[in-house]
Amino acid sequence: QASRLGELPYSSFPSEDDDAAVADDSTHPSAERDPWLGDPVPPKAFSCSLCVRYLAFAWNLLFLLLGLLPLATGLWGLLAKGSLRGDRLAPLGADPMLLFTLLGLGASAVSLAGCLGALCPSPCLLRCFVGSVLTLGGLQVLGGLLVVLARHRLRDALRDALLLCLLHYQEEPDLRFLVDEVQRGLRCCGLGSYRDWEINPYFNCSSPGAQACGVPASCCLDPWQNGSVTNTQCAFGALRLGEAAAGTLVYPGGCVDQLGAWLRGQAGGIVAAAALLALVEAVAVLLALKVLRDIAPLGLGG
């Protein structure tokens, strides 16, 4: 027996050198490595982690595109009324469209942090992204509950706000822009009817100005002159006319009922948009957490 054991090849017994070679197989040039960190990763874990990172990047890119919507809306509002021109920089700080612009910038910054955090990867950026999205989601849920619970008060508050818009229509360029857009878009005039403009000191029939007994040009059925130029005097004297005659010149219905009907008609779309936004945010958070778990064993601190 001893002689037969002595005849066996020496290489058939595992040695310390063989163990070291096995341990170093992962560092072989042919072994798969993390494309960002350069560390060797088992093939199965490597492909799964890489797929999750790319998926998180693509999903956060979608979130970034959604964040650009309010930014585009705010910039459109600023450009539409010339607030970005040199002669209109003064009232820019109080512009309501600035809220949409800042909201879009904030959402875009958060989305960009998620994209870069998933692509680099960076635990710091991913944590900031997850915290920001969770905070935004909480604010959305709180806002939705307040709208549902206080919808009657909100309706009265909306009516009071529109009344203030009518009173200060000439003094505030921002309010004038919003009122004109609402009246053109909903094809309405005033709160309950076009005669609500009598409360405005400039359009009241006792006013000495040229606009006395008139309404804004955004109330006109046809505000264009020669099909291309806005006729600012198209509604002059509308309050002197009877309801039938004024109906051929301006929109007779008020904006409160039109706005309520528009909101009721858009209720399904609003709920669907809110659900889609919540889904995008939830999936983005889950993907970011998965990337954080994947890179945690690698010891990244930044």
C-alpha positions as CSV (number, residue, x, y, z in Angstrom):
1,Q,0.0,0.0,0.0
2,A,2.8,2.4,0.9
3,S,4.6,1.7,-2.3
4,R,1.5,2.4,-4.4
5,L,0.9,5.7,-2.6
6,G,4.5,6.7,-3.4
7,E,3.9,6.0,-7.1
8,L,1.0,8.5,-7.3
9,P,1.9,11.8,-9.1
10,Y,2.8,14.6,-6.8
11,S,0.6,17.0,-8.6
12,S,-2.5,15.0,-7.7
13,F,-2.4,16.3,-4.1
14,P,-3.7,19.9,-3.6
15,S,-1.0,22.3,-2.4
16,E,-1.0,25.8,-1.0
17,D,0.0,27.1,-4.5
18,D,-3.1,25.5,-6.0
19,D,-5.3,27.1,-3.4
20,A,-3.8,30.5,-4.1
21,A,-4.4,30.0,-7.8
22,V,-8.0,29.1,-7.2
23,A,-8.4,32.2,-5.0
24,D,-6.9,34.4,-7.7
25,D,-9.2,33.1,-10.5
26,S,-11.5,36.1,-9.9
27,T,-8.6,38.5,-10.6
28,H,-7.9,36.8,-13.9
29,P,-8.2,39.2,-16.9
30,S,-11.0,37.1,-18.3
31,A,-13.1,37.5,-15.1
32,E,-16.0,40.0,-15.3
33,R,-15.6,43.3,-13.6
34,D,-17.9,46.1,-12.5
35,P,-17.7,48.7,-15.3
36,W,-17.7,51.6,-12.8
37,L,-15.7,50.2,-9.8
38,G,-13.4,47.8,-11.6
39,D,-13.9,45.1,-8.9
40,P,-14.4,41.5,-9.9
41,V,-18.0,40.4,-9.6
42,P,-19.5,36.9,-10.0
43,P,-21.1,36.7,-13.4
44,K,-24.7,36.2,-12.1
45,A,-24.5,39.0,-9.6
46,F,-22.7,41.2,-12.1
47,S,-25.4,40.9,-14.7
48,C,-28.2,41.4,-12.2
49,S,-26.7,44.5,-10.6
50,L,-25.8,46.0,-14.0
51,C,-29.4,45.5,-15.2
52,V,-30.9,47.1,-12.1
53,R,-28.6,50.1,-12.5
54,Y,-29.5,50.6,-16.1
55,L,-33.2,50.1,-15.3
56,A,-33.0,52.6,-12.4
57,F,-31.3,55.1,-14.7
58,A,-33.9,54.8,-17.4
59,W,-36.8,55.0,-14.9
60,N,-35.3,58.1,-13.3
61,L,-34.9,59.6,-16.8
62,L,-38.7,59.2,-17.2
63,F,-39.1,60.9,-13.8
64,L,-36.9,63.7,-15.1
65,L,-39.0,64.1,-18.2
66,L,-42.1,64.4,-16.0
67,G,-40.3,67.0,-13.9
68,L,-39.7,69.1,-17.0
69,L,-43.4,69.5,-17.6
70,P,-44.0,72.2,-14.9
71,L,-40.7,73.8,-15.8
72,A,-41.9,74.1,-19.4
73,T,-45.3,75.4,-18.2
74,G,-43.6,78.1,-16.1
75,L,-41.3,79.2,-18.8
76,W,-44.2,79.3,-21.3
77,G,-46.1,81.6,-18.9
78,L,-43.1,83.9,-18.4
79,L,-42.4,84.1,-22.1
80,A,-46.1,84.5,-23.1
81,K,-46.4,87.7,-21.2
82,G,-42.9,89.0,-21.7
83,S,-41.7,88.7,-18.1
84,L,-38.3,87.6,-19.3
85,R,-37.7,90.7,-21.3
86,G,-35.5,93.5,-20.0
87,D,-38.4,95.9,-19.4
88,R,-40.4,93.3,-17.3
89,L,-37.8,92.1,-14.9
90,A,-39.2,94.1,-12.0
91,P,-42.4,92.1,-11.4
92,L,-40.7,88.7,-12.0
93,G,-40.3,88.0,-8.3
94,A,-44.0,88.0,-7.7
95,D,-44.9,86.1,-10.8
96,P,-47.2,83.1,-10.1
97,M,-45.6,81.3,-13.1
98,L,-42.3,81.5,-11.2
99,L,-43.8,78.8,-8.9
100,F,-44.1,76.4,-11.8
101,T,-40.6,77.2,-12.9
102,L,-39.1,76.6,-9.4
103,L,-41.2,73.4,-9.0
104,G,-39.9,72.1,-12.4
105,L,-36.3,73.0,-11.5
106,G,-36.6,71.2,-8.1
107,A,-38.1,68.0,-9.7
108,S,-35.5,68.0,-12.4
109,A,-32.7,68.3,-9.9
110,V,-34.0,65.4,-7.8
111,S,-34.5,63.3,-10.9
112,L,-31.0,64.1,-12.1
113,A,-29.6,63.1,-8.7
114,G,-31.4,59.7,-9.1
115,C,-30.0,59.2,-12.6
116,L,-26.4,60.0,-11.6
117,G,-26.7,58.1,-8.4
118,A,-27.8,55.0,-10.3
119,L,-25.2,55.3,-13.1
120,C,-22.1,56.1,-11.0
121,P,-23.2,54.7,-8.5
122,S,-23.2,57.1,-5.6
123,P,-24.9,56.2,-2.3
124,C,-25.0,59.9,-1.3
125,L,-27.0,60.9,-4.4
126,L,-29.2,57.9,-4.1
127,R,-30.1,58.7,-0.5
128,C,-30.8,62.3,-1.3
129,F,-33.0,61.1,-4.2
130,V,-35.0,58.6,-2.0
131,G,-35.4,61.2,0.8
132,S,-36.6,63.9,-1.6
133,V,-39.1,61.6,-3.4
134,L,-40.5,60.3,-0.1
135,T,-41.0,63.9,1.1
136,L,-42.6,64.9,-2.2
137,G,-44.9,61.9,-2.0
138,G,-46.0,62.7,1.6
139,L,-46.8,66.3,0.5
140,Q,-48.8,65.0,-2.4
141,V,-50.9,62.7,-0.1
142,L,-51.4,65.5,2.4
143,G,-52.5,67.9,-0.3
144,G,-54.9,65.4,-1.8
145,L,-56.5,64.8,1.7
146,L,-56.9,68.6,2.2
147,V,-58.6,69.0,-1.1
148,V,-61.0,66.2,-0.4
149,L,-61.8,67.3,3.1
150,A,-62.0,71.0,2.5
151,R,-63.4,71.0,-1.1
152,H,-66.4,73.2,-0.1
153,R,-64.2,75.8,1.5
154,L,-61.8,75.7,-1.4
155,R,-64.7,76.4,-3.8
156,D,-65.6,79.5,-1.7
157,A,-61.9,80.5,-1.5
158,L,-61.6,80.1,-5.3
159,R,-64.6,82.4,-5.8
160,D,-63.2,85.0,-3.5
161,A,-59.9,84.8,-5.3
162,L,-61.5,85.3,-8.7
163,L,-63.4,88.3,-7.2
164,L,-60.2,89.9,-6.1
165,C,-58.8,89.2,-9.6
166,L,-61.7,91.2,-11.1
167,L,-61.2,94.1,-8.7
168,H,-57.5,94.4,-9.3
169,Y,-57.5,93.4,-12.9
170,Q,-55.9,96.7,-14.1
171,E,-53.4,97.1,-11.3
172,E,-51.7,93.7,-11.3
173,P,-50.2,92.5,-14.6
174,D,-49.9,88.9,-13.3
175,L,-53.6,88.8,-12.4
176,R,-54.6,90.3,-15.7
177,F,-52.6,87.6,-17.5
178,L,-54.2,84.8,-15.6
179,V,-57.7,86.2,-15.9
180,D,-57.3,86.6,-19.6
181,E,-56.0,83.1,-20.1
182,V,-58.9,81.6,-18.1
183,Q,-61.5,83.7,-20.0
184,R,-60.1,82.8,-23.3
185,G,-59.5,79.1,-22.5
186,L,-62.9,78.5,-20.9
187,R,-64.8,81.0,-23.1
188,C,-66.4,82.8,-20.2
189,C,-66.6,86.3,-18.8
190,G,-66.7,87.4,-15.2
191,L,-67.7,85.2,-12.2
192,G,-71.4,84.5,-12.8
193,S,-71.8,86.6,-16.0
194,Y,-70.2,89.3,-18.0
195,R,-72.0,92.0,-15.8
196,D,-69.7,91.1,-12.9
197,W,-67.1,93.4,-14.4
198,E,-69.2,96.4,-13.2
199,I,-67.5,96.0,-9.8
200,N,-64.2,96.9,-11.4
201,P,-63.6,100.7,-11.1
202,Y,-62.3,101.0,-14.6
203,F,-65.1,99.1,-16.3
204,N,-67.9,100.5,-14.2
205,C,-70.3,102.7,-16.2
206,S,-69.7,105.6,-13.7
207,S,-66.0,105.6,-14.6
208,P,-64.7,108.6,-16.6
209,G,-62.3,106.6,-18.7
210,A,-62.7,105.1,-22.1
211,Q,-63.2,101.6,-20.7
212,A,-66.4,102.6,-18.9
213,C,-69.2,100.1,-19.5
214,G,-66.8,97.7,-21.1
215,V,-65.2,94.4,-20.3
216,P,-61.8,93.0,-21.1
217,A,-61.0,92.0,-24.7
218,S,-60.5,88.4,-23.5
219,C,-64.3,88.2,-23.2
220,C,-64.9,88.9,-26.9
221,L,-66.2,86.2,-29.1
222,D,-63.9,87.5,-31.9
223,P,-61.0,89.5,-30.4
224,W,-59.1,89.7,-33.7
225,Q,-59.0,92.6,-36.1
226,N,-58.3,91.6,-39.7
227,G,-57.6,88.0,-38.4
228,S,-54.2,88.8,-37.0
229,V,-54.2,91.8,-34.6
230,T,-55.9,91.8,-31.2
231,N,-58.7,94.3,-31.0
232,T,-58.4,95.7,-27.5
233,Q,-61.6,97.7,-27.9
234,C,-63.8,94.8,-29.1
235,A,-65.8,94.7,-25.8
236,F,-66.1,98.5,-25.2
237,G,-69.7,99.4,-24.3
238,A,-70.8,95.8,-23.7
239,L,-72.4,96.6,-20.3
240,R,-74.7,99.1,-22.0
241,L,-76.2,96.4,-24.2
242,G,-79.0,94.0,-23.3
243,E,-78.2,90.4,-22.6
244,A,-79.2,89.2,-26.1
245,A,-77.2,91.9,-27.8
246,A,-74.2,91.5,-25.5
247,G,-74.2,87.7,-26.2
248,T,-73.4,88.4,-29.9
249,L,-70.3,90.4,-28.7
250,V,-68.9,88.7,-25.6
251,Y,-69.2,85.4,-23.7
252,P,-72.3,85.8,-21.5
253,G,-71.6,83.0,-19.1
254,G,-69.4,83.3,-16.0
255,C,-66.1,81.5,-15.3
256,V,-67.1,79.9,-12.0
257,D,-69.5,77.4,-13.5
258,Q,-67.3,76.8,-16.5
259,L,-64.3,76.2,-14.3
260,G,-66.3,73.7,-12.2
261,A,-67.6,71.9,-15.2
262,W,-64.0,71.7,-16.6
263,L,-62.7,70.3,-13.4
264,R,-65.5,67.7,-13.2
265,G,-64.8,66.7,-16.8
266,Q,-61.1,66.4,-16.1
267,A,-61.5,64.4,-12.8
268,G,-60.7,61.1,-14.4
269,G,-57.6,62.5,-16.1
270,I,-56.5,64.1,-12.9
271,V,-56.8,60.9,-10.9
272,A,-55.0,58.9,-13.6
273,A,-52.2,61.4,-13.7
274,A,-51.9,61.4,-9.9
275,A,-51.8,57.5,-9.9
276,L,-49.2,57.5,-12.7
277,L,-47.0,60.0,-10.8
278,A,-47.3,57.9,-7.6
279,L,-46.4,54.7,-9.6
280,V,-43.3,56.4,-11.1
281,E,-42.2,57.7,-7.8
282,A,-42.7,54.3,-6.0
283,V,-40.8,52.3,-8.7
284,A,-38.0,54.9,-8.7
285,V,-37.6,54.6,-4.9
286,L,-37.6,50.8,-5.0
287,L,-35.0,50.7,-7.8
288,A,-32.8,53.2,-5.9
289,L,-33.0,51.1,-2.8
290,K,-32.1,48.0,-4.7
291,V,-29.0,49.7,-6.2
292,L,-28.1,50.9,-2.7
293,R,-28.3,47.3,-1.4
294,D,-26.2,46.1,-4.3
295,I,-23.4,48.5,-3.8
296,A,-23.4,48.3,0.0
297,P,-21.1,45.2,0.2
298,L,-18.6,47.1,-2.0
299,G,-17.9,49.5,0.8
300,L,-18.7,52.8,-1.0
301,G,-19.1,55.7,1.4
302,G,-19.7,58.6,-1.0
